[in-house]
């Protein structure tokens, strides 16, 4: 009993003075150095990337100067199903925070009852009487947060809400990138289809010319069959490209939260692949850590896990609750509301989980392990972000180098096709040289179109890796500006 009286004295002193808060105070983790190697700095300069804090990163898709893309982005932000689900999860987290905060306040309930009570005839005092009993009143209760368990639970709920908000922002970043990538892919397939059709028309003319010459006995059937094979080989590419175009359109419709085919009118007509601006501002590596929502979400999850250690630790200590009631009670409704019918009660309840076979300490160990896992997840998110940024930088810079070479290759292949045709007409080369030159030109032009789209796609992936886009778009106002608490608050 001495231990119990000591706990009561400690509880009273803490209640009258400052309440303690058990468990570790949260300290925000410090990211590892994110400075990039000199080779990547050179790559940035070669690719026209500017290492400064860019304001245009918040609306990076507008730098591509494509009005159709802008419309697609606006529709996706308002109706994408993943964003709607993320907004619902955010509302759930906000409501859950309200549930947690409710534990800080007293409870008040009202009740009323009417009973008919019959006593046993074998009870001398009652004599087998039957009485009516009417009562009504209010009951109140409050748990004093002596050791901060409720405060830690509120900290965890706040951090969960902030993590949910960052998850919604991360979903927004992904949706922006996916819509843009699929749009670029669509325009790329359309461009490649046009290239294939132009080459098919040229090859068809050649085939018809060879067919006329073969009928006149000027060329052998071998040249005719080679020309036919070249035409049909190119024609066989058209259905595959048409299928890819249809799939890209349908994917865009899904991203916009609409049935397939509903946005075909918006995407009708061939438009060029949107080209990136001459200079692209990307910011410095340290800003990536503060900008990427997935890292911010992981950090908030770590804060929540830290707070839950305090929630579990508070179970080691006694709890003090205050109760009170006031009401009316009478055997008749006629005098129920008289002063003589009033009742009241006030008291306190102390509870202490003294022995549970190590259950409480095991729960603390569980929360410590969960905090360690959250810290590892945060560190993994930081390293993954650095990897994605560096990979995207390398891909964007190197694809530009490839594009320059492919431009020269396509130019040379076109000139070679002209020369092969001239030499064939002059009788200086075989028709096989013409066919080979035509195939090489088609391959080079197709590769150039693919590379042109890859440059823009790699830039989009870079913007995604940098976490750009969520700052200026808050779907339906569902992402509020939620401030983060100071460490240990």
C-alpha positions as CSV (number, residue, x, y, z in Angstrom):
1,X,0.0,0.0,0.0
2,X,2.9,2.3,0.6
3,X,3.7,2.2,-3.2
4,X,0.0,3.0,-3.9
5,X,0.0,6.0,-1.5
6,X,3.2,7.2,-3.1
7,X,1.6,7.0,-6.5
8,X,-1.4,9.0,-5.2
9,X,0.8,11.7,-3.8
10,X,2.8,11.9,-7.0
11,X,-0.4,12.1,-9.1
12,X,-1.8,14.9,-6.9
13,X,1.4,16.9,-7.1
14,X,1.6,16.5,-10.9
15,X,-2.1,17.4,-11.3
16,X,-1.6,20.6,-9.3
17,X,1.6,21.5,-10.9
18,X,3.0,20.8,-14.4
19,X,2.1,17.4,-15.9
20,X,4.9,15.2,-17.1
21,X,5.2,13.8,-20.7
22,X,6.8,10.4,-20.9
23,X,8.5,9.0,-24.0
24,X,11.1,10.5,-26.3
25,X,10.6,14.0,-27.6
26,X,10.7,14.0,-31.4
27,X,13.8,15.3,-33.1
28,X,13.6,15.8,-36.9
29,X,16.2,13.6,-38.7
30,X,19.0,15.3,-40.6
31,X,19.4,14.1,-44.2
32,X,22.8,12.8,-45.4
33,X,24.8,15.1,-47.7
34,X,23.1,15.3,-51.1
35,X,25.8,17.1,-53.0
36,X,26.2,15.7,-56.5
37,X,29.4,14.6,-58.1
38,X,31.3,17.0,-60.3
39,X,30.4,14.8,-63.3
40,X,26.7,15.4,-62.8
41,X,27.4,19.2,-62.4
42,X,29.0,19.1,-65.8
43,X,26.1,17.1,-67.1
44,X,23.7,19.8,-65.9
45,X,25.6,22.4,-67.7
46,X,25.7,20.4,-70.9
47,X,21.9,19.9,-70.7
48,X,21.1,23.5,-70.0
49,X,20.1,23.0,-66.4
50,X,20.3,25.9,-64.0
51,X,21.1,25.2,-60.4
52,X,18.9,27.8,-58.7
53,X,15.6,27.9,-56.8
54,X,13.1,27.8,-59.6
55,X,9.6,29.2,-59.3
56,X,8.5,27.6,-62.6
57,X,9.0,24.2,-61.0
58,X,5.7,24.6,-59.3
59,X,3.9,24.7,-62.7
60,X,6.5,22.9,-64.7
61,X,4.1,21.5,-67.3
62,X,3.3,25.0,-68.5
63,X,6.9,25.4,-69.6
64,X,6.2,22.9,-72.4
65,X,3.8,25.4,-74.0
66,X,1.1,22.9,-75.0
67,X,-2.4,24.1,-74.4
68,X,-3.9,20.6,-74.8
69,X,-1.6,19.3,-72.1
70,X,-2.6,22.1,-69.8
71,X,-6.3,21.2,-70.3
72,X,-5.6,17.5,-69.5
73,X,-3.7,18.5,-66.4
74,X,-6.6,20.7,-65.2
75,X,-9.1,17.9,-65.7
76,X,-6.9,15.3,-64.1
77,X,-6.5,17.4,-61.0
78,X,-10.2,17.8,-60.6
79,X,-11.4,14.2,-61.4
80,X,-8.5,11.7,-61.2
81,X,-9.7,8.8,-59.1
82,X,-6.4,8.3,-57.2
83,X,-6.5,12.0,-56.2
84,X,-10.1,11.6,-55.0
85,X,-9.2,8.5,-53.0
86,X,-6.2,10.4,-51.5
87,X,-8.5,13.3,-50.6
88,X,-10.9,10.8,-48.9
89,X,-7.9,9.4,-46.9
90,X,-7.0,12.9,-45.8
91,X,-10.5,13.6,-44.6
92,X,-10.3,10.3,-42.7
93,X,-7.1,11.3,-41.0
94,X,-8.5,14.8,-40.1
95,X,-11.5,13.1,-38.5
96,X,-9.3,10.7,-36.7
97,X,-7.4,13.6,-35.3
98,X,-10.7,15.0,-34.0
99,X,-11.4,11.7,-32.3
100,X,-8.0,11.8,-30.6
101,X,-8.3,15.4,-29.5
102,X,-11.7,14.6,-27.9
103,X,-9.8,12.6,-25.2
104,X,-8.4,15.8,-23.8
105,X,-11.8,17.2,-22.8
106,X,-14.3,16.1,-20.1
107,X,-17.2,14.0,-21.1
108,X,-20.8,15.0,-20.3
109,X,-23.8,12.7,-20.7
110,X,-27.5,13.0,-19.8
111,X,-29.8,10.2,-18.8
112,X,-33.4,9.6,-17.6
113,X,-35.2,6.6,-16.5
114,X,-38.6,5.4,-15.2
115,X,-38.8,2.1,-13.3
116,X,-41.3,0.0,-11.4
117,X,-39.6,-2.0,-8.7
118,X,-41.2,-4.9,-6.9
119,X,-39.5,-6.2,-3.7
120,X,-39.5,-9.7,-2.4
121,X,-42.2,-10.5,0.1
122,X,-39.7,-12.4,2.2
123,X,-37.7,-9.2,2.7
124,X,-38.7,-7.7,6.0
125,X,-37.7,-4.2,5.2
126,X,-39.6,-4.1,1.9
127,X,-42.5,-6.2,2.7
128,X,-43.2,-7.1,-0.9
129,X,-43.9,-3.5,-1.9
130,X,-44.1,-2.3,-5.4
131,X,-42.8,1.3,-6.1
132,X,-42.1,3.5,-9.0
133,X,-38.7,5.3,-9.4
134,X,-38.1,8.2,-11.6
135,X,-34.7,9.8,-12.2
136,X,-32.9,12.2,-14.5
137,X,-29.5,13.9,-14.4
138,X,-26.1,14.6,-15.9
139,X,-22.9,12.6,-15.5
140,X,-19.4,14.1,-16.2
141,X,-16.0,12.5,-16.3
142,X,-12.4,13.6,-17.1
143,X,-9.1,11.8,-17.1
144,X,-6.1,13.9,-16.0
145,X,-3.3,13.4,-18.5
146,X,-0.7,13.1,-15.7
147,X,2.0,11.5,-17.8
148,X,1.2,12.8,-21.3
149,X,-0.3,9.7,-22.8
150,X,-3.2,11.6,-24.3
151,X,-0.9,14.4,-25.4
152,X,1.4,11.9,-27.2
153,X,-1.6,10.4,-28.8
154,X,-2.6,13.8,-30.1
155,X,0.9,14.4,-31.4
156,X,0.7,11.1,-33.3
157,X,-2.7,12.0,-34.7
158,X,-1.4,15.4,-35.9
159,X,1.6,13.7,-37.5
160,X,-0.7,11.1,-39.2
161,X,-2.8,13.9,-40.6
162,X,0.3,15.7,-41.9
163,X,1.6,12.5,-43.4
164,X,-1.7,11.9,-45.1
165,X,-1.6,15.4,-46.6
166,X,1.9,14.8,-47.9
167,X,0.7,11.4,-49.4
168,X,-2.0,13.3,-51.3
169,X,0.6,15.7,-52.6
170,X,2.8,12.8,-53.6
171,X,-0.2,11.3,-55.5
172,X,-0.7,14.7,-57.2
173,X,3.0,14.7,-58.3
174,X,2.6,11.2,-59.8
175,X,-0.6,12.1,-61.6
176,X,0.9,15.2,-63.1
177,X,3.8,13.2,-64.4
178,X,1.7,10.3,-65.6
179,X,-0.6,12.5,-67.6
180,X,2.3,14.4,-69.1
181,X,4.2,11.2,-70.0
182,X,1.2,9.5,-71.6
183,X,0.5,12.7,-73.6
184,X,4.1,12.9,-74.9
185,X,3.9,9.2,-75.7
186,X,0.6,9.8,-77.6
187,X,2.2,12.6,-79.7
188,X,5.3,10.4,-80.2
189,X,3.2,7.5,-81.6
190,X,1.3,10.0,-83.9
191,X,4.6,11.4,-85.2
192,X,6.0,8.0,-85.8
193,X,2.8,6.9,-87.6
194,X,3.1,10.0,-89.9
195,X,6.7,9.1,-90.7
196,X,5.7,5.5,-91.5
197,X,2.9,6.7,-93.7
198,X,5.2,9.1,-95.6
199,X,7.7,6.4,-96.2
200,X,5.0,4.0,-97.2
201,X,3.7,6.4,-99.8
202,X,7.3,6.8,-101.2
203,X,7.8,3.1,-101.2
204,X,4.4,2.6,-102.9
205,X,5.4,4.9,-105.7
206,X,8.7,3.0,-106.1
207,X,6.8,-0.3,-106.2
208,X,4.4,0.9,-108.8
209,X,7.3,2.2,-110.9
210,X,9.1,-1.1,-110.7
211,X,5.9,-2.9,-111.5
212,X,5.5,-0.9,-114.7
213,X,9.2,-1.6,-115.6
214,X,8.8,-5.3,-114.9
215,X,5.8,-5.5,-117.2
216,X,7.8,-3.8,-119.8
217,X,10.6,-6.3,-119.3
218,X,13.1,-3.7,-118.1
219,X,13.7,-5.2,-114.7
220,X,13.5,-8.7,-113.2
221,X,10.8,-10.0,-111.0
222,X,13.3,-10.2,-108.2
223,X,13.3,-6.3,-107.9
224,X,9.5,-6.3,-108.0
225,X,9.3,-8.8,-105.1
226,X,11.9,-6.9,-103.1
227,X,9.9,-3.6,-103.6
228,X,6.7,-5.4,-102.6
229,X,8.4,-6.8,-99.5
230,X,9.6,-3.3,-98.5
231,X,6.1,-1.8,-98.9
232,X,4.4,-4.5,-96.9
233,X,7.0,-4.4,-94.2
234,X,6.4,-0.7,-93.7
235,X,2.6,-1.2,-93.9
236,X,2.8,-3.8,-91.2
237,X,4.0,-1.1,-88.7
238,X,0.9,1.0,-89.1
239,X,-1.6,-1.2,-87.1
240,X,0.8,-1.5,-84.2
241,X,1.4,2.3,-84.1
242,X,-2.4,2.9,-84.4
243,X,-3.0,0.5,-81.5
244,X,-0.4,2.3,-79.3
245,X,-2.1,5.6,-80.1
246,X,-5.5,4.2,-79.0
247,X,-4.0,2.8,-75.9
248,X,-2.4,6.1,-75.0
249,X,-5.7,7.9,-75.5
250,X,-7.5,5.4,-73.3
251,X,-4.9,5.6,-70.6
252,X,-5.2,9.4,-70.6
253,X,-9.0,9.1,-70.3
254,X,-8.6,6.8,-67.3
255,X,-6.1,9.2,-65.7
256,X,-8.8,11.9,-66.1
257,X,-11.3,9.7,-64.4
258,X,-13.4,9.3,-67.6
259,X,-14.4,6.2,-69.7
260,X,-12.2,5.3,-72.6
261,X,-12.9,7.3,-75.8
262,X,-14.5,10.3,-74.1
263,X,-11.5,12.6,-74.7
264,X,-10.7,11.5,-78.2
265,X,-12.1,14.7,-79.6
266,X,-9.6,16.7,-77.5
267,X,-6.7,14.6,-78.8
268,X,-7.9,14.6,-82.4
269,X,-5.3,15.8,-85.0
270,X,-1.6,15.4,-84.9
271,X,0.3,17.9,-82.8
272,X,4.1,17.9,-82.3
273,X,5.7,16.5,-79.2
274,X,6.0,19.4,-76.8
275,X,9.6,20.5,-76.6
276,X,11.4,21.5,-73.3
277,X,12.5,25.1,-72.8
278,X,16.0,26.1,-73.7
279,X,17.0,26.4,-70.0
280,X,15.5,24.3,-67.3
281,X,15.8,25.4,-63.7
282,X,16.0,22.5,-61.3
283,X,17.2,23.9,-58.0
284,X,19.9,22.5,-55.7
285,X,19.9,19.0,-54.2
286,X,19.1,20.1,-50.7
287,X,15.8,21.6,-51.8
288,X,14.7,18.2,-53.1
289,X,14.6,16.9,-49.5
290,X,12.3,19.7,-48.5
291,X,10.1,19.6,-51.7
292,X,9.4,15.9,-52.3
293,X,6.1,14.9,-50.6
294,X,7.1,11.3,-50.2
295,X,10.1,12.3,-48.0
296,X,8.0,14.7,-46.1
297,X,5.4,12.0,-45.5
298,X,8.0,9.6,-44.3
299,X,9.3,12.2,-41.9
300,X,5.8,12.7,-40.5
301,X,5.3,9.0,-40.1
302,X,8.5,8.9,-38.1
303,X,7.2,11.7,-35.9
304,X,3.9,9.7,-35.3
305,X,5.8,6.5,-34.5
306,X,8.0,8.5,-32.0
307,X,4.9,9.9,-30.3
308,X,3.3,6.5,-30.0
309,X,6.3,5.4,-27.8
310,X,5.1,7.9,-25.3
311,X,1.5,6.6,-25.5
312,X,2.7,3.1,-24.7
313,X,5.1,4.3,-22.0
314,X,2.3,6.2,-20.2
315,X,0.6,2.8,-19.5
316,X,3.4,2.1,-16.9
317,X,2.1,4.9,-14.7
318,X,-1.2,5.4,-12.7
319,X,-4.2,7.2,-14.2
320,X,-6.4,9.6,-12.3
321,X,-10.0,10.3,-13.3
322,X,-12.5,12.7,-11.9
323,X,-16.2,11.9,-11.9
324,X,-19.3,13.9,-11.0
325,X,-23.1,13.7,-11.3
326,X,-26.1,15.8,-10.5
327,X,-29.7,14.8,-11.0
328,X,-33.2,14.3,-9.6
329,X,-34.8,11.2,-8.2
330,X,-38.3,10.6,-6.8
331,X,-40.9,7.9,-6.4
332,X,-43.4,10.1,-8.1
333,X,-43.3,12.5,-11.1
334,X,-45.3,15.1,-9.2
335,X,-42.4,16.1,-7.0
336,X,-39.5,15.0,-9.3
337,X,-38.4,18.5,-10.0
338,X,-38.5,19.8,-6.4
339,X,-35.3,20.7,-4.6
340,X,-35.8,17.8,-2.2
341,X,-35.4,15.4,-5.1
342,X,-31.9,16.5,-6.1
343,X,-29.0,14.1,-6.0
344,X,-25.3,14.7,-6.6
345,X,-22.0,12.9,-6.4
346,X,-18.3,13.7,-6.9
347,X,-15.3,11.6,-6.7
348,X,-12.0,10.4,-8.2
349,X,-10.7,7.2,-9.5
350,X,-7.1,6.0,-9.6
351,X,-6.1,3.0,-11.7
352,X,-2.8,1.4,-12.2
353,X,-1.9,-1.6,-14.3
354,X,0.6,-3.1,-11.8
355,X,1.2,-6.5,-13.3
356,X,0.3,-7.8,-16.7
357,X,3.1,-10.3,-17.4
358,X,5.4,-7.8,-19.2
359,X,2.6,-6.8,-21.6
360,X,3.2,-3.1,-21.3
361,X,6.9,-3.2,-21.7
362,X,6.6,-5.5,-24.7
363,X,4.2,-3.0,-26.2
364,X,6.8,-0.3,-25.7
365,X,9.4,-2.5,-27.4
366,X,6.9,-2.9,-30.3
367,X,6.6,0.9,-30.7
368,X,10.4,1.3,-30.5
369,X,10.7,-1.2,-33.3
370,X,8.1,0.6,-35.3
371,X,9.9,3.9,-34.8
372,X,13.1,2.3,-36.0
373,X,11.4,1.0,-39.1
374,X,9.9,4.5,-39.8
375,X,13.4,6.0,-39.5
376,X,14.7,3.4,-41.9
377,X,11.8,4.1,-44.3
378,X,12.6,7.8,-44.1
379,X,16.3,7.2,-44.9
380,X,15.3,4.9,-47.7
381,X,13.1,7.6,-49.2
382,X,15.9,10.1,-49.1
383,X,18.3,7.8,-50.8
384,X,15.7,6.8,-53.4
385,X,15.0,10.5,-54.1
386,X,18.7,11.2,-54.6
387,X,19.0,8.2,-56.9
388,X,15.9,9.2,-59.0
389,X,17.2,12.8,-59.4
390,X,20.6,11.7,-60.5
391,X,19.2,9.0,-62.9
392,X,16.8,11.5,-64.4
393,X,19.6,14.1,-64.8
394,X,21.8,11.6,-66.6
395,X,19.0,10.4,-68.8
396,X,17.9,13.9,-69.8
397,X,21.5,15.1,-70.5
398,X,22.6,11.9,-72.4
399,X,19.5,11.7,-74.5
400,X,20.2,15.2,-75.8
401,X,23.6,13.9,-77.0
402,X,21.9,10.9,-78.6
403,X,19.4,13.2,-80.3
404,X,22.1,15.3,-81.9
405,X,23.8,12.2,-83.3
406,X,20.4,10.9,-84.6
407,X,19.8,14.2,-86.3
408,X,23.0,13.7,-88.3
409,X,22.1,10.1,-88.9
410,X,18.6,10.9,-90.2
411,X,20.1,13.6,-92.4
412,X,22.7,11.3,-93.8
413,X,20.2,8.5,-94.4
414,X,17.9,10.8,-96.3
415,X,20.8,11.9,-98.5
416,X,21.9,8.3,-99.0
417,X,18.4,7.4,-100.2
418,X,18.5,10.2,-102.7
419,X,21.9,9.2,-104.0
420,X,20.9,5.5,-104.2
421,X,17.9,6.4,-106.3
422,X,20.0,8.6,-108.6
423,X,22.6,5.9,-109.0
424,X,20.0,3.3,-109.7
425,X,18.3,5.5,-112.3
426,X,21.7,6.0,-113.9
427,X,22.3,2.3,-113.9
428,X,25.3,2.5,-111.5
429,X,23.8,0.5,-108.7
430,X,21.3,-2.3,-108.1
431,X,17.7,-1.9,-106.8
432,X,18.8,-3.6,-103.6
433,X,20.8,-0.5,-102.7
434,X,17.7,1.6,-103.1
435,X,15.7,-0.6,-100.8
436,X,18.4,-0.7,-98.2
437,X,18.7,3.1,-98.3
438,X,14.9,3.5,-97.9
439,X,14.9,1.1,-94.9
440,X,17.8,2.9,-93.3
441,X,16.0,6.3,-93.8
442,X,12.8,5.0,-92.2
443,X,14.8,3.5,-89.3
444,X,16.8,6.7,-88.7
445,X,13.7,9.0,-88.9
446,X,11.8,6.7,-86.5
447,X,14.7,6.6,-84.1
448,X,14.9,10.4,-84.2
449,X,11.2,10.8,-83.4
450,X,11.6,8.4,-80.5
451,X,14.6,10.3,-79.2
452,X,12.8,13.6,-79.5
453,X,10.0,12.3,-77.3
454,X,12.4,10.7,-74.8
455,X,14.0,14.1,-74.2
456,X,10.7,15.6,-73.1
457,X,9.8,12.4,-71.2
458,X,13.1,12.4,-69.3
459,X,12.6,16.0,-68.4
460,X,9.1,15.2,-67.0
461,X,10.7,12.3,-65.0
462,X,13.2,14.8,-63.7
463,X,10.5,17.2,-62.6
464,X,8.7,14.3,-60.9
465,X,11.9,13.3,-59.1
466,X,12.3,16.9,-57.9
467,X,8.8,16.7,-56.5
468,X,7.5,19.7,-58.5
469,X,3.9,20.6,-59.1
470,X,2.0,20.1,-55.9
471,X,2.7,23.5,-54.5
472,X,0.3,25.3,-56.9
473,X,-2.4,22.7,-57.2
474,X,-4.5,21.8,-54.2
475,X,-7.4,19.6,-55.5
476,X,-10.8,20.9,-54.3
477,X,-8.9,22.8,-51.5
478,X,-8.6,19.4,-49.7
479,X,-4.9,20.0,-48.9
480,X,-4.7,22.7,-46.3
481,X,-1.5,24.4,-45.2
482,X,-0.9,22.3,-42.1
483,X,2.0,23.5,-40.0
484,X,4.4,21.0,-38.5
485,X,4.8,21.1,-34.7
486,X,8.2,22.0,-33.3
487,X,10.3,19.1,-32.1
488,X,9.2,18.0,-28.6
489,X,6.0,20.1,-28.6
